[in-house]
Every structure is written in C-alpha cells, then in structure tokens.
Amino acid sequence: MRRRQTEWLVSLPTLAWLTLFVVIPTLLVFVIAFRPANPYGGIGRGWTLDTIRALATPNYLLIAWRTLWISLLTTAICLLLALPAGYTIARAPERWRNRLLLCVIIPFWTSFLVRVFAWRSLLHPEGPVKKALEAIGLVGPEATLLYHPAAVVLVMVYTFLPFTILPIYAAAEKFDFRLVEAARDLGARPFQSFRKIFLPGIRRGVVTAVLVVFIPALGSYIIPDLVGGPSGEMIGNKIAQRVFSDRNLPHASALSAVLVLAVLAPLVAVLVLQRKGKKSDIIMGEAP
C-alpha cells in the first residue's frame, strides 16, 4: 500500500499537468463543436448539430480522405526506408554506429521551418530539382513539382524519416541477431529470415515508429501550406483557415474533434492488439 501511494504521489504532478493542459482543452474542443458560431467571431449561445452536419459535405470528405491517404502513404514509405536503415545501423561496427546515428540526427540541428522552405526552393519551377529532371527528360517544361500532393508526401517523408529510424534502431539494438543467423543456417533466405525472425523481434519498435509518424502526419499544417497548395490541403489547413480567416471557432472545433478521434483510433487499436498479444503469450506459457 505504501509503495502504491508513493507511485501515485510521484505521478500526481504529471497527471495534473496532462489533465489541465490536455484533457480539459480537448473536452472543451468537443463542447464548442456543438455550439453555434457568433457573427462577431465568438461562440454563440445554445446548442446545435449544424456544424457537425456540415462536415458531411463532399468538400470536407475529400479533404479528410486526402489527409488519410497522405498520412498512410507517408507512414508506409518511412517504414520501408527505416527498416533497412535501422537494421544496418544496429549491425554496423561500434565505431561506425555512432557516426551513422549522427547522420540521422543532423537534420534536427536545423529549424523545421527552414528545412521546409529549403524544399520549397528545391522544388520551385526554377529550382535545381526541376532543372535536373527536365535535363534528363523525366519532366517537361510545363510540369510543376510544387503545390501537388506528391510534394507534400516527399517533404513529409523527409521530415518524419528520422523519427521512424530511431525507434526501430532502438529495438534492433537489443535484438539477438544470432536468431537470424540460426535461421539462415537452417535454410531460410535472407528476406525470409528478415521477415519472420527480425520483424517480429522488433515489433514494439515498429509500432512506435508507425504511431510517431502517422499521428503527426494527420495534423500536419506547415508542410501542406508551403508546398501543397490547394490540391494538397489537409485538415490542419482547414482548421487554421476556420480560426484565423473565417473566425468560425465551432467549425474549427468540429474539425479538431474529428482529428482527435482519428488520432485516438490507431492508439486504441494498438492497445487492443497488445493486450491480445499478452493474453496469447500467457496462454502459450501456461500450456503444458
């Protein structure tokens, strides 16, 4: 009992902070979503479902679908690039491992906004990327690389890739690679041993990497705003538009509530899968 009381006392400041600055503001967002908009940019009296019904229009459904597939595609590409990178860094000699990790961390030394503006300059019609692709005949003079969903995916992959590599490397560093070597000795092919031995062994790192990329990608605002344009607009851009341009706080709250639910869905799914995995492990351990 004394040990449990000590744990609660230690956790109380963190719980109070999260309740005050996360839980209560989130609940207020859901409450404001059911209030009418004030003509002067505030929150009106009474309650209404008109704001929620307005989200079912084709325009918002298109933006929601674009936000979802861009986030999923970004997560998938980051994962495909991070898995071999994390594997290689974990298997590298000790003297090279820190250098490779340094190469992953170096982008964090530069401001996020500066890096996005740098990509905007690179993808500009007069930028080096467009000129190089035009020189080798991959694009025509009339092609534009900016203000397109592909540009959003490219910059988001560049931005979130280090966040994907680090948890996968952290899990791979603790993995016993003798299991992979044993599978190879038993006749497994390299990719087969990678898929059936290595990936299940770093499952938690992979799940963490997916969440670390997918959740921020859903709420991205700066990248679609600077390199996406109208065709790359996401929910985060609509929320900013409703707050700063239209001064419609209930509408912005309704969009934010949808985004919160979209973020909670993968978290709940991961928790359910982890509980099922623990139960199955317990059952297998108890089996004679």
N, C-alpha and C positions, 0 to 999 in steps of 0.2 A: 504493500500500500504506500509506504514512504517513497519507494522508488518511482511508482506511478505519479505521485504528487510532484516529485522533483521534475519528472519529464514534462508534466503539464505546466509547471512554473517556468521552465526553460522555453517551452513552445509558446507561452502566452503572448509575449511581445510580437512574435511573428504572426500569430493568429489575429491579434488585434489590428496589426498593420494591414493584413490581407482583407480583413472584414471591412475596415474603414475605407480603404482606397481601391478595393477590387470588388468585393461582394456588393456593398451598398451602392456604388455607382452603377454597377451592372443592373441591379434591380431597378434603379431609377430610370435607366435607359428603357427597360421593358415597360415601366409605368408610363413614361412620356409617350411611348409609341401608341398608346390608346387614348391620348388627349388630342383635342383639335388644335390646329395652328392658329396663332394670333396674327391678325393683319399687320401688326407692327413688329413682327419677328419674334414674338414670345410664344408662350404656351397658353392656350385658351382654357376656359372652364368646361367642366363636364367631361363626358367620355364618348368615344366614337370608334367605329371599326372601319371608317372610310380609308384611313391611312393604310391599314393592313390590306384592304381590298385593292388599293391602288398598286400594290406590289405585284399583283397578278397580271398586269398589262404585258403585252409582248415585248415592249422595250426593256422592262426590268428582267423578264425571264431570259432575254438574250444576254444581258449583262451578267446575270447570275450564272448562266451556262458558260459564258466566256471566262469568267473568274474561276469556275471549277476546272475546266479543261486546261487552262493555262497553269493553274497550280498543280494539277496532277501531272501534266507533261513536264513541268519544271522539276518536280519531285522525282519522277522516273529517270530523267536524264541525269540529274545529280547523283542518284543512287547507282546508275550504271557506270558513271565515271568514278565515283568514290570507292566502290567496292574493290576494283583492282588497285587503286591508289593506296587505300588503307592496307590491303594485303601486302603490297610491295614495300611500303614503309615499315610494316611490322616485321617483315622477313629480311630487311636490309641490315647490314652490319652496324654495330653500335656507333661507330664514328660517322657513318652516313645518315643514321636515323634522325639525329638532331638537325642536321642540315636540311634534310627533306621536310621535316616539320616546320622549320623556319621558312621555307618556300611557301608552305601552306598558310602560315600566319602573316607573312609580309603584307598582303592586301589590307589587313586590319590597321596598319600603320597610317593609312591614308583615309581621309574623311569619305564616308559613304557617298555624300552628295558630290564630292569632287570626282569620284570614280564614275558615277552615273553621267555626269557632264562630259567626262572624257570619252565614254562610249557614244554619247551624242555627237561629239566631234568626229569620232572614227566612222560612224555610220552616216554622217552628213553626205549629201549628194556630191560635195567637193572634197570629201574626206578620203583618206588613204585606202580604206577597205573597199569603198565603191570604185575607186580608180583601179585598184588591183584586180578586182573581179571583172571590171569592164575590159581591162587589158588582156586578160586570158580568155575572154569571150563567154564568161558564165552569165553575165547580165548585160542588158542593153543600155544605151544612154538614157532612155526614158524611165528605167527602173528606179525605185526608191527603196532604200533599206530602212529608213526611219518611218515612224508613225504607222507601224504594222504590228500585228500580234507576234510575228516571228521575232521582231526586235525586242519585244517585252520578254519573251521566253529566253532569248540569248543573254540579255543583261541580268535577268533573274537567276539563270544558271550560274553565271559568273559570280554573282553576289552571294548565293547560298551554298555554292560548292564547298568552300572551306568548312562551313557548319556541318556538312554531311561527312566530310572526310574525318574530322576529329573524333566524333563518337565511334565511328567504325574502326578507326585505328586504336582507340582506347580499348575496345572489345577484342580486337585482333591481337593486341599486345599480350593479353592474358590467355590467349588460346594456345593449346598444346599442339604445335604443328607436327608432332610425331604421329598424331592420328591421321593426318593427311598422307604422311609418308607410309604409314602402315596400309592405308587404303590403296596407295599406288603399288605397294609390294604385292597386294592381293589381286591385282589385275585391273583396278579402276583407272580410267583415263583421267588426264589432268582436269578437264572441265567437270567430269563426273564426281571426282573427289572434292573439287571446289564447291559444287552444288549440294552434295549430300553430306559432306563432313564439315566443311568450313562454314558455310552459311548458317546451318542450324546451331553451330557452336557460338556464333556471334549474333544470335537472334535479337538480343536486347539492344545491342548497339545499332542494328539495322532499324529496329522500331523507333529508337530515339532519333536517329538520323531522319527518318521519314517525318516524324512529328515536328522536328526542329525546322524542316524546310516547308512542309505543307501548310502549317498553321500561319507562319509569317507571310507566305505567298498569297494566302487568301485575302489578307488585309493590306496587301501592297498598294501604295498610293504614289510615291515619288517616281518609281520606275515607269509605270504606265503613263503617268502625266508627262514625263520628259521625253520618252522615246516611243510611246504607244500611240498618242493622238486619239481622235475619236474612235478609230477602228480597234484600238487596244484598250479602251476604257474598261475599268473594273469597278467592283462595288465600292472600294475605298475612294475612288474618284467621285462617285455619285454622292457618297456621304459628305465629302468635303464641299461639293457643289451645293448640296442642300443646306449646309451650315453657313457657308461664307457668302454665297451668291444669292440663293433664294431665301435665306433666313427662315427656313421651314424646319424647326427643331423636331417636331413629331415625326416628320417624314425621315429625317436623318436618323432618329432613334429607331424607327421601324427597320431601316436598312441595317443599322448596327445590331439590332436584335437578331436578324436573320444571319448576320455574320457570326455572332456569338454562338448561335445554335450550330452553324456549320463547323465551327472550331471545336465545339464540345462533342460532336458526333464521332470523329475519329478517336478522341480521348476515351470516350465511353467504350467504343469498340475494342480498343487496345486493352482496357482494364478487364473487360469481359473475357477476351481471349487469354489474357494472362491468368485469370482465375481458373478458367477451364484447363489451361496447361498445368497449373499447380495441382489441381484435383486429379488429373490424369497421372501426374508423376507420383502423387501419394498412393493412388490405387495400384500403380505398377510396382511401387516399392513394397506395398503390403501383400502383393500376390506371392504365393509360395513358389 
